[in-house]
């Protein structure tokens, strides 16, 4: 079974939490499915869950280089050299990232409001970037954008391989054929 879930902001990518924070169990009532990969608590968007251990490994393990596409709302107006740096790869504390596909986009259509909303500063513009990565380091998109001077304010995973959010509202899921 493959389940596509739109993880809301503030929800952990696991089914239990000893401190009572919101988890997948608050939204997904299917037995024996587990997340294939993770999204940080403060990130939103597509999470694939499955009962197939081999598929879970294929999605989660960076060695398979499954493309993951993110929409990042960043602080500031991206300059061409900042986008080029993201495309070439950014040197982080844990090494250089692989090249990424990066382009500036308008605000994604059908975007839901986020609670709590991102901080708003009247004198500092924001912009949206679409980034497609083939690796999965901890908080990688946020660290990459910050590394080129564009802090991420909101991060949404839009796609994993051929799977897309496809109109799922936050907290909703759908079962797809393998």
Number of C-alpha atoms within 10 A of each C-alpha: 13 20 23 24 25 26 30 24 22 16 22 21 21 15 16 14 12 5 6 7 12 19 19 21 15 12 18 17 9 12 8 10 19 20 22 23 18 17 22 15 16 15 22 24 25 29 24 27 27 21 17 15 12 10 17 19 14 15 22 18 15 16 12 12 15 19 20 21 22 22 26 26 25 22 22 16 15 20 12 10 10 15 20 17 18 23 19 15 16 22 16 12 7 8 9 12 20 15 17 22 18 20 17 18 13 10 13 13 7 10 11 9 9 12 9 8 9 11 9 11 9 7 7 9 12 18 18 23 22 21 23 24 23 20 20 19 12 12 11 15 21 18 19 21 24 15 16 18 16 23 19 22 19 20 23 23 23 22 21 21 13 8 14 20 21 13 11 17 16 20 17 15 20 13 13 10 6 9
